[in-house]
């Protein structure tokens, strides 16, 4: 008699890197955690950050690794935080190449400035909020994901870019070029793992525990370390249990923002 197939649940991941690199990082982790939880976790990656936010707003994903869930237009989907990464907090930055003549945000006025997507929190929403507060009008250009716009900056196609500072540092080191940071935001907790309300509580708990316990298991830490090496991620690796309250800084930001609108854009 054949054993019953494990139930399958989708796991959406915000597209910060290429689809190939995202799969190489996440598939081993999801395979390990799924087997521990007694289910199958299926990686889902949208083509762009805005498409990922749209999918989250519709509740397309059972589990999700994204900070899009805190956007006002996405929050109604009801995703609930289960975990955060053990990694250091993230910041938004506006950067240019180290040899660029641009040395001040005011010099960006009227120029094309790159951003990952209009849904990227520290890569677009936080930096563009700062630019609007300073009444600096720029022409946004979108790269689809974090590393996409970083590649355009490296190639000199744009004079500056709004980025996730931690990802920018890792990308520049990997690609062998230097940047100048023109502005940096306050720190926000790194992306959470969250669950949709339709997922049974027992399944959500099993996935939370499987991911949270990985760093303390010999096989689990080996998987986390191997995935981290693919993207140049530094320790500590893995996840810790978290709740919505741990991400209060996001809600505080959205209450105070001067942005004129939040929408699904390029």
Backbone as numpy.savetxt, mean C-alpha at the origin, in Angstrom:
# Nx Ny Nz CAx CAy CAz Cx Cy Cz
-11.40 -42.28 -0.97 -12.25 -41.07 -0.97 -11.37 -39.83 -0.97
-11.65 -38.93 -1.89 -10.85 -37.72 -2.01 -11.21 -36.74 -0.89
-10.22 -36.06 -0.30 -10.54 -35.06 0.72 -11.28 -33.88 0.11
-12.13 -33.26 0.91 -12.89 -32.10 0.43 -11.94 -30.95 0.11
-12.25 -30.26 -0.97 -11.43 -29.11 -1.35 -11.60 -28.00 -0.32
-10.53 -27.29 -0.03 -10.59 -26.19 0.92 -11.41 -25.04 0.34
-12.14 -24.35 1.20 -12.87 -23.16 0.76 -11.88 -22.10 0.30
-12.28 -21.33 -0.69 -11.40 -20.31 -1.26 -11.90 -18.92 -0.89
-10.97 -18.04 -0.58 -11.27 -16.65 -0.25 -10.28 -15.75 -0.99
-10.78 -14.67 -1.55 -9.92 -13.74 -2.28 -9.15 -12.85 -1.30
-7.93 -12.52 -1.70 -7.06 -11.67 -0.88 -6.52 -10.57 -1.79
-7.14 -9.41 -1.71 -6.73 -8.29 -2.56 -5.52 -7.57 -2.00
-4.58 -7.24 -2.86 -3.37 -6.52 -2.45 -3.24 -5.25 -3.28
-3.05 -4.14 -2.63 -2.87 -2.87 -3.32 -1.67 -2.97 -4.27
-1.81 -2.53 -5.53 -0.72 -2.70 -6.50 0.36 -1.63 -6.38
1.26 -1.79 -5.44 2.35 -0.83 -5.27 3.51 -1.13 -6.22
3.69 -2.42 -6.52 4.79 -2.86 -7.37 4.21 -3.54 -8.60
5.08 -4.08 -9.45 4.61 -4.80 -10.63 3.82 -6.03 -10.19
2.96 -6.52 -11.09 2.15 -7.70 -10.78 3.04 -8.91 -10.50
4.14 -9.04 -11.25 5.04 -10.18 -11.06 5.69 -10.13 -9.69
6.22 -8.96 -9.31 6.89 -8.83 -8.02 5.89 -8.99 -6.87
4.69 -8.47 -7.06 3.65 -8.62 -6.04 3.33 -10.09 -5.83
3.19 -10.85 -6.92 2.89 -12.27 -6.81 4.04 -13.04 -6.17
5.27 -12.69 -6.53 6.42 -13.38 -5.96 6.52 -13.14 -4.46
6.12 -11.97 -4.03 6.16 -11.66 -2.60 5.01 -12.34 -1.85
3.78 -12.20 -2.36 2.60 -12.58 -1.60 2.20 -14.05 -1.73
2.36 -14.66 -2.88 1.86 -16.03 -3.04 2.42 -17.02 -2.02
3.73 -17.01 -1.73 4.23 -17.94 -0.70 3.63 -17.67 0.68
3.42 -16.40 1.01 2.83 -16.05 2.30 1.39 -16.53 2.39
0.62 -16.29 1.33 -0.78 -16.69 1.34 -0.94 -18.21 1.30
-0.03 -18.88 0.60 -0.07 -20.34 0.56 0.16 -20.89 1.97
1.16 -20.36 2.65 1.48 -20.83 4.01 0.32 -20.55 4.97
-0.16 -19.29 4.98 -1.22 -18.92 5.91 -2.52 -19.66 5.60
-2.82 -19.86 4.32 -4.03 -20.57 3.94 -4.02 -22.00 4.43
-2.88 -22.67 4.27 -2.78 -24.06 4.75 -2.93 -24.13 6.26
-2.35 -23.16 6.97 -2.49 -23.13 8.43 -3.94 -22.89 8.85
-4.64 -22.07 8.07 -6.03 -21.73 8.41 -7.02 -22.76 7.87
-6.56 -23.68 7.03 -7.44 -24.69 6.48 -8.31 -24.21 5.35
-7.87 -23.14 4.67 -8.60 -22.60 3.53 -7.61 -22.30 2.40
-8.10 -21.76 1.30 -7.24 -21.31 0.21 -7.38 -19.81 0.07
-6.26 -19.10 0.09 -6.25 -17.66 -0.10 -5.74 -17.35 -1.50
-6.56 -16.69 -2.30 -6.26 -16.43 -3.71 -5.89 -14.96 -3.89
-4.66 -14.71 -4.33 -4.18 -13.35 -4.54 -4.93 -12.68 -5.68
-5.38 -11.45 -5.45 -6.04 -10.64 -6.46 -5.36 -9.27 -6.49
-4.91 -8.87 -7.67 -4.25 -7.57 -7.81 -4.85 -6.82 -8.99
-5.38 -5.64 -8.75 -5.94 -4.81 -9.81 -4.82 -4.18 -10.63
-5.18 -3.63 -11.78 -4.17 -3.04 -12.66 -3.61 -1.73 -12.12
-4.40 -1.02 -11.33 -3.94 0.26 -10.80 -4.49 0.46 -9.40
-3.94 1.46 -8.70 -4.42 1.75 -7.37 -5.87 2.17 -7.35
-6.29 2.95 -8.33 -7.67 3.40 -8.36 -8.63 2.25 -8.63
-8.23 1.31 -9.51 -9.08 0.14 -9.74 -9.16 -0.72 -8.48
-8.07 -0.79 -7.73 -8.06 -1.53 -6.48 -9.00 -0.88 -5.48
-8.99 0.45 -5.40 -9.89 1.17 -4.49 -11.35 0.98 -4.90
-11.61 1.00 -6.21 -12.97 0.76 -6.69 -13.46 -0.62 -6.28
-12.58 -1.63 -6.43 -12.95 -3.00 -6.06 -13.21 -3.10 -4.56
-12.40 -2.41 -3.77 -12.62 -2.41 -2.32 -13.94 -1.74 -1.97
-14.26 -0.64 -2.65 -15.52 0.05 -2.39 -16.72 -0.84 -2.69
-16.58 -1.70 -3.69 -17.66 -2.64 -4.03 -17.67 -3.85 -3.11
-16.62 -4.02 -2.30 -16.51 -5.19 -1.45 -16.13 -6.44 -2.20
-15.35 -6.28 -3.27 -14.99 -7.43 -4.11 -14.07 -8.43 -3.40
-13.26 -7.96 -2.48 -12.27 -8.83 -1.84 -12.77 -9.33 -0.49
-12.49 -10.61 -0.19 -12.82 -11.15 1.12 -11.84 -10.61 2.17
-10.56 -10.68 1.84 -9.51 -10.10 2.67 -8.79 -9.06 1.81
-8.17 -8.08 2.45 -7.50 -7.05 1.68 -6.30 -6.52 2.45
-5.23 -6.22 1.71 -4.05 -5.56 2.26 -3.97 -4.19 1.60
-4.48 -3.18 2.29 -4.62 -1.87 1.66 -5.03 -0.84 2.70
-4.61 0.41 2.50 -5.15 1.49 3.31 -6.24 2.26 2.59
-6.66 1.77 1.41 -7.81 2.37 0.74 -9.07 2.27 1.58
-9.12 1.28 2.47 -10.35 1.04 3.23 -10.72 2.21 4.13
-9.79 3.13 4.37 -10.08 4.29 5.22 -10.60 5.48 4.43
-10.57 5.42 3.10 -11.11 6.50 2.30 -12.61 6.62 2.55
-13.14 7.83 2.62 -14.57 8.00 2.86 -15.45 7.20 1.90
-15.07 7.12 0.63 -15.93 6.42 -0.33 -15.82 4.90 -0.23
-14.78 4.41 0.44 -14.57 2.96 0.57 -15.03 2.46 1.93
-15.05 3.33 2.92 -15.34 2.91 4.29 -16.69 2.22 4.43
-17.65 2.58 3.59 -18.99 1.98 3.70 -19.00 0.49 3.39
-17.95 -0.03 2.76 -17.87 -1.47 2.49 -17.72 -2.27 3.79
-17.26 -1.62 4.84 -17.24 -2.26 6.16 -16.05 -3.14 6.47
-14.96 -2.98 5.75 -13.78 -3.81 6.05 -13.30 -3.54 7.49
-12.90 -4.61 8.17 -12.48 -4.54 9.56 -11.02 -4.96 9.67
-10.20 -4.13 10.33 -8.77 -4.39 10.46 -8.53 -5.62 11.34
-7.65 -6.51 10.84 -7.25 -7.70 11.59 -5.79 -7.63 12.04
-4.94 -7.08 11.17 -3.50 -7.10 11.40 -2.85 -5.85 10.83
-1.67 -5.56 11.34 -0.79 -4.60 10.69 0.55 -5.27 10.48
1.36 -4.72 9.62 2.69 -5.30 9.44 3.58 -4.89 10.61
4.63 -5.67 10.83 5.60 -5.33 11.88 6.60 -4.29 11.39
6.42 -3.85 10.16 7.35 -2.92 9.54 7.19 -1.52 10.15
8.16 -0.67 9.87 8.13 0.71 10.38 6.99 1.47 9.72
6.54 2.58 10.32 5.47 3.40 9.73 5.87 3.94 8.36
4.89 4.43 7.63 5.13 4.98 6.30 4.91 6.49 6.31
5.55 7.17 5.38 5.35 8.60 5.21 5.14 8.90 3.73
4.44 9.99 3.48 4.36 10.50 2.12 5.53 11.44 1.88
6.07 11.40 0.68 7.16 12.31 0.32 6.90 12.90 -1.06
7.45 14.07 -1.26 7.58 14.63 -2.60 9.07 14.69 -2.88
9.50 13.99 -3.93 10.93 13.83 -4.18 11.27 14.23 -5.61
12.54 14.54 -5.82 13.08 14.78 -7.15 14.43 14.08 -7.23
15.05 14.06 -8.38 16.37 13.45 -8.51 17.41 14.30 -7.78
18.45 13.65 -7.31 19.45 14.34 -6.50 20.14 15.47 -7.25
20.26 15.37 -8.58 20.93 16.42 -9.36 19.95 17.40 -9.99
18.70 17.36 -9.57 17.68 18.25 -10.12 17.88 19.68 -9.63
17.56 20.69 -10.45 17.63 22.08 -9.99 16.48 22.42 -9.03
15.48 21.55 -8.94 14.35 21.78 -8.04 14.78 21.54 -6.60
14.66 22.57 -5.76 15.08 22.44 -4.37 14.00 22.86 -3.38
12.86 23.30 -3.89 11.81 23.80 -3.02 10.46 23.48 -3.65
9.46 23.21 -2.82 8.13 22.87 -3.35 7.57 23.97 -4.24
7.84 25.23 -3.92 7.30 26.33 -4.72 7.76 26.26 -6.17
8.94 25.68 -6.39 9.46 25.57 -7.75 8.69 24.56 -8.61
7.82 23.77 -7.98 7.02 22.79 -8.72 5.80 23.41 -9.38
5.45 24.62 -9.03 4.25 25.27 -9.57 4.26 25.24 -11.10
3.17 24.74 -11.67 3.03 24.69 -13.12 3.67 23.49 -13.78
4.43 22.68 -13.04 5.12 21.52 -13.60 4.26 20.25 -13.48
4.60 19.27 -14.31 4.02 17.94 -14.17 4.70 17.23 -13.00
3.89 16.77 -12.07 4.40 16.01 -10.92 3.71 14.65 -10.93
4.51 13.61 -10.76 3.98 12.25 -10.86 3.45 11.73 -9.54
2.42 10.87 -9.66 1.83 10.21 -8.50 1.46 8.78 -8.92
1.42 7.85 -7.98 1.07 6.46 -8.33 -0.34 6.36 -8.91
-1.32 6.88 -8.19 -2.72 6.91 -8.62 -3.45 7.89 -7.73
-4.65 8.27 -8.11 -5.42 9.22 -7.31 -5.97 8.60 -6.04
-5.76 7.29 -5.85 -6.21 6.61 -4.64 -5.06 6.28 -3.69
-3.83 6.59 -4.08 -2.66 6.27 -3.24 -2.62 7.23 -2.06
-2.68 6.69 -0.84 -2.79 7.55 0.35 -1.54 8.40 0.55
-0.39 7.78 0.89 0.81 8.59 1.11 1.49 8.98 -0.20
1.11 8.33 -1.31 1.72 8.66 -2.60 1.00 9.77 -3.36
-0.27 10.03 -3.02 -1.00 11.10 -3.71 -1.83 11.95 -2.75
-2.73 11.31 -1.99 -3.69 12.08 -1.20 -2.99 12.97 -0.18
-2.01 12.43 0.52 -1.29 13.23 1.52 -0.43 14.31 0.86
0.38 13.99 -0.16 1.19 15.06 -0.80 0.35 16.13 -1.50
-0.72 15.73 -2.20 -1.51 16.74 -2.93 -2.25 17.62 -1.93
-2.62 17.06 -0.79 -3.23 17.88 0.27 -2.26 18.96 0.72
-1.00 18.59 0.90 0.01 19.57 1.30 0.20 20.65 0.24
0.24 20.25 -1.02 0.41 21.22 -2.10 -0.78 22.17 -2.17
-1.99 21.65 -1.96 -3.16 22.51 -1.97 -3.16 23.47 -0.79
-2.70 23.00 0.38 -2.59 23.89 1.53 -1.65 25.06 1.24
-0.60 24.78 0.48 0.37 25.83 0.15 0.00 26.59 -1.13
-1.15 26.23 -1.73 -1.63 26.87 -2.96 -0.61 26.75 -4.10
-0.01 25.56 -4.18 0.93 25.27 -5.27 0.20 24.39 -6.28
-0.07 24.93 -7.45 -0.79 24.19 -8.49 0.20 23.43 -9.37
0.02 22.11 -9.43 0.86 21.27 -10.28 -0.05 20.51 -11.25
0.57 19.88 -12.25 -0.18 19.07 -13.22 0.08 17.59 -12.89
-0.90 16.92 -12.27 -0.68 15.53 -11.87 -0.55 14.59 -13.07
0.41 13.68 -12.98 0.61 12.60 -13.95 0.60 11.31 -13.14
-0.17 10.31 -13.60 -0.32 9.09 -12.82 0.40 7.92 -13.46
1.06 7.11 -12.61 1.88 6.00 -13.11 1.30 4.63 -12.90
0.10 4.53 -12.30 -0.55 3.24 -12.11 -0.23 2.59 -10.79
1.04 2.61 -10.40 1.44 2.10 -9.09 2.70 2.84 -8.63
3.14 2.54 -7.41 4.27 3.26 -6.83 5.52 3.16 -7.70
5.91 1.94 -8.04 7.16 1.78 -8.78 7.03 2.27 -10.23
5.81 2.30 -10.74 5.61 2.84 -12.09 5.97 4.31 -12.16
5.54 5.09 -11.16 5.86 6.52 -11.19 7.31 6.76 -10.78
7.87 5.88 -9.95 9.28 6.01 -9.61 10.16 5.79 -10.83
9.75 4.88 -11.70 10.50 4.63 -12.93 10.47 5.85 -13.84
9.32 6.55 -13.89 9.24 7.77 -14.69 10.13 8.87 -14.13
10.20 8.95 -12.81 11.10 9.93 -12.19 12.55 9.60 -12.54
12.93 8.34 -12.41 14.30 7.93 -12.71 14.66 8.27 -14.15
13.70 8.09 -15.08 13.96 8.33 -16.50 13.92 9.81 -16.86
13.57 10.68 -15.91 13.53 12.11 -16.17 12.29 12.58 -16.89
11.25 11.76 -16.92 10.01 12.13 -17.62 9.17 13.11 -16.81
9.41 13.18 -15.50 8.74 14.13 -14.62 9.79 14.76 -13.72
9.51 15.96 -13.21 10.51 16.66 -12.40 10.46 16.24 -10.94
9.32 15.70 -10.51 9.18 15.30 -9.12 8.05 14.29 -9.02
7.97 13.61 -7.87 6.93 12.60 -7.68 6.50 12.55 -6.23
5.21 12.26 -6.03 4.69 11.95 -4.71 4.80 10.45 -4.51
5.36 10.03 -3.40 5.67 8.61 -3.22 5.50 8.18 -1.76
5.45 6.88 -1.57 5.63 6.26 -0.26 7.13 6.28 0.03
7.53 6.99 1.07 8.96 7.19 1.32 9.74 5.91 1.50
9.16 4.95 2.18 9.85 3.68 2.42 10.05 2.91 1.12
9.02 2.88 0.27 9.14 2.18 -1.01 10.11 2.91 -1.94
10.10 4.24 -1.87 11.01 5.02 -2.71 12.45 4.72 -2.36
12.75 4.65 -1.08 14.12 4.37 -0.63 14.59 3.00 -1.13
13.71 2.00 -1.00 14.07 0.65 -1.43 14.24 0.58 -2.94
13.36 1.27 -3.67 13.43 1.24 -5.14 14.71 1.93 -5.63
15.01 3.10 -5.07 16.20 3.83 -5.50 17.47 3.03 -5.21
17.52 2.35 -4.08 18.68 1.52 -3.75 18.80 0.36 -4.72
17.67 -0.25 -5.06 17.67 -1.40 -5.97 18.05 -0.99 -7.39
17.61 0.20 -7.81 17.84 0.65 -9.18 19.10 1.50 -9.33
19.72 1.85 -8.21 21.00 2.54 -8.27 20.95 4.01 -8.64
20.04 4.78 -8.05 20.05 6.23 -8.27 19.69 6.93 -6.96
19.97 8.24 -6.90 19.77 8.99 -5.68 18.66 10.02 -5.86
17.99 10.34 -4.76 16.89 11.29 -4.79 17.13 12.40 -3.77
16.38 13.49 -3.94 16.33 14.57 -2.96 14.89 14.67 -2.45
14.72 14.65 -1.14 13.39 14.75 -0.55 13.06 16.23 -0.35
12.01 16.69 -1.03 11.60 18.09 -0.93 10.65 18.31 0.25
9.88 17.27 0.59 8.91 17.38 1.68 8.56 15.98 2.16
8.30 15.85 3.47 7.89 14.57 4.03 6.77 14.79 5.03
5.79 13.91 5.01 4.63 14.00 5.89 4.93 13.44 7.28
3.96 13.54 8.15 4.00 12.81 9.42 3.89 11.32 9.10
4.18 10.50 10.10 4.14 9.05 9.89 2.74 8.48 10.10
2.42 7.46 9.30 1.18 6.71 9.43 1.53 5.23 9.58
0.70 4.49 10.32 0.92 3.04 10.40 0.88 2.44 9.01
1.74 1.45 8.77 1.79 0.80 7.47 0.49 0.06 7.19
0.34 -0.45 5.97 -0.93 -1.00 5.50 -1.46 -2.12 6.40
-2.78 -2.18 6.58 -3.37 -3.25 7.36 -3.85 -4.41 6.49
-4.05 -5.56 7.12 -4.82 -6.65 6.54 -6.21 -6.54 7.16
-7.24 -6.50 6.32 -8.61 -6.34 6.80 -9.50 -7.40 6.17
-10.69 -7.57 6.74 -11.62 -8.60 6.30 -12.99 -7.99 6.03
-13.68 -8.53 5.02 -15.03 -8.07 4.70 -16.03 -8.70 5.66
-17.11 -7.99 5.99 -18.10 -8.51 6.94 -18.72 -9.86 6.55
-18.74 -10.20 5.25 -19.39 -11.46 4.85 -18.57 -12.69 5.24
-17.29 -12.53 5.52 -16.43 -13.67 5.84 -16.79 -14.17 7.24
-17.04 -15.47 7.41 -17.35 -16.01 8.74 -16.28 -15.64 9.76
-16.73 -15.35 10.98 -15.81 -14.92 12.03 -14.72 -15.95 12.29
-15.08 -17.24 12.23 -14.10 -18.28 12.50 -13.00 -18.29 11.44
-13.36 -18.01 10.18 -12.38 -17.96 9.10 -11.48 -16.74 9.27
-12.08 -15.60 9.58 -11.29 -14.38 9.79 -10.28 -14.57 10.92
-10.72 -15.19 12.00 -9.83 -15.43 13.13 -8.70 -16.39 12.76
-9.03 -17.43 12.00 -8.01 -18.41 11.60 -6.95 -17.77 10.71
-7.36 -16.91 9.78 -6.41 -16.22 8.90 -5.58 -15.23 9.70
-6.23 -14.48 10.58 -5.49 -13.53 11.43 -4.42 -14.25 12.24
-4.78 -15.34 12.87 -3.84 -16.06 13.72 -2.71 -16.69 12.90
-3.05 -17.21 11.71 -2.04 -17.84 10.86 -0.99 -16.82 10.43
-1.42 -15.62 10.04 -0.48 -14.59 9.62 0.30 -14.02 10.80
-0.39 -13.80 11.92 0.28 -13.23 13.09 1.33 -14.15 13.67
1.11 -15.46 13.55 2.03 -16.44 14.16 3.21 -16.81 13.26
3.19 -16.38 11.99 4.23 -16.80 11.05 5.64 -16.48 11.53
5.83 -15.26 12.05 7.18 -14.82 12.42 7.76 -15.63 13.58
6.89 -16.31 14.33 7.37 -17.11 15.45 7.53 -18.58 15.13
7.32 -18.97 13.87 7.43 -20.37 13.44 8.62 -20.52 12.50
9.35 -21.60 12.63 10.55 -21.79 11.81 10.23 -21.73 10.32
9.22 -22.49 9.91 8.86 -22.47 8.49 8.26 -21.13 8.09
7.48 -20.54 8.98 6.84 -19.28 8.68 7.83 -18.14 8.48
8.81 -18.00 9.37 9.79 -16.93 9.23 10.66 -17.15 8.00
10.87 -18.39 7.62 11.64 -18.66 6.39 10.90 -18.13 5.17
9.58 -18.33 5.15 8.76 -17.83 4.04 8.79 -16.30 4.03
8.61 -15.69 5.18 8.60 -14.22 5.25 9.95 -13.64 4.82
11.03 -14.28 5.24 12.37 -13.78 4.90 12.63 -13.89 3.40
12.23 -15.01 2.81 12.44 -15.20 1.37 11.64 -14.19 0.56
10.40 -13.94 0.96 9.58 -12.94 0.26 10.19 -11.55 0.41
10.67 -11.23 1.62 11.25 -9.92 1.87 12.48 -9.68 1.00
13.28 -10.70 0.79 14.49 -10.56 -0.02 14.17 -10.17 -1.45
13.01 -10.57 -1.94 12.64 -10.25 -3.33 12.41 -8.75 -3.54
12.02 -8.05 -2.48 11.72 -6.63 -2.63 12.66 -5.73 -1.83
13.66 -6.32 -1.20 14.60 -5.53 -0.42 14.02 -5.04 0.89
13.05 -5.77 1.42 12.43 -5.39 2.69 13.33 -5.74 3.86
13.42 -4.81 4.81 14.26 -5.02 6.00 13.42 -5.59 7.14
14.06 -6.33 8.08 13.33 -6.82 9.24 12.90 -5.65 10.14
11.91 -5.85 11.02 11.26 -7.13 11.35 10.22 -7.52 10.29
10.02 -8.82 10.12 9.10 -9.34 9.13 7.79 -9.76 9.78
6.76 -9.88 8.96 5.52 -10.47 9.43 4.48 -9.46 9.87
3.51 -9.97 10.63 2.32 -9.21 10.98 2.05 -9.30 12.49
1.34 -8.32 12.99 0.87 -8.35 14.38 -0.62 -8.07 14.40
-1.30 -8.60 15.40 -2.72 -8.37 15.53 -3.00 -6.88 15.74
-4.06 -6.38 15.11 -4.39 -4.96 15.20 -5.90 -4.78 15.10
-6.34 -3.58 15.38 -7.76 -3.23 15.27 -7.90 -1.89 14.55
-9.13 -1.51 14.28 -9.41 -0.23 13.63 -8.81 0.94 14.41
-8.81 0.82 15.74 -8.31 1.91 16.58 -6.83 2.20 16.34
-6.08 1.20 15.89 -4.66 1.40 15.61 -4.43 2.31 14.41
-5.48 2.53 13.62 -5.35 3.33 12.40 -6.12 4.64 12.50
-6.23 5.15 13.72 -6.97 6.39 13.95 -6.36 7.56 13.19
-5.05 7.53 12.95 -4.40 8.65 12.26 -4.96 8.87 10.86
-5.43 7.79 10.21 -6.03 7.93 8.88 -7.35 8.70 8.98
-8.19 8.31 9.94 -9.47 9.01 10.12 -9.24 10.47 10.48
-8.24 10.73 11.31 -7.92 12.11 11.69 -7.52 12.92 10.46
-6.71 12.30 9.58 -6.29 13.01 8.37 -7.49 13.36 7.50
-8.36 12.39 7.24 -9.49 12.65 6.36 -10.43 13.70 6.92
-10.54 13.79 8.24 -11.38 14.83 8.84 -10.78 16.22 8.64
-9.45 16.30 8.57 -8.78 17.59 8.51 -8.37 17.99 7.09
-8.48 17.09 6.13 -7.95 17.38 4.80 -8.62 18.57 4.13
-7.85 19.27 3.32 -8.40 20.38 2.53 -8.66 19.96 1.09
-8.45 18.68 0.77 -8.66 18.22 -0.60 -10.08 18.52 -1.05
-10.19 18.91 -2.30 -11.51 19.29 -2.81 -12.40 18.11 -3.11
-11.79 16.93 -3.38 -12.62 15.76 -3.72 -11.80 14.50 -3.58
-12.53 13.39 -3.40 -11.95 12.06 -3.45 -12.71 11.30 -4.52
-12.02 10.78 -5.49 -12.71 10.11 -6.58 -11.83 9.05 -7.17
-12.46 8.17 -7.96 -11.69 7.18 -8.71 -11.18 7.85 -9.96
-9.89 8.09 -10.04 -9.25 8.78 -11.14 -8.23 7.86 -11.76
-7.38 8.40 -12.62 -6.36 7.56 -13.23 -5.54 6.81 -12.20
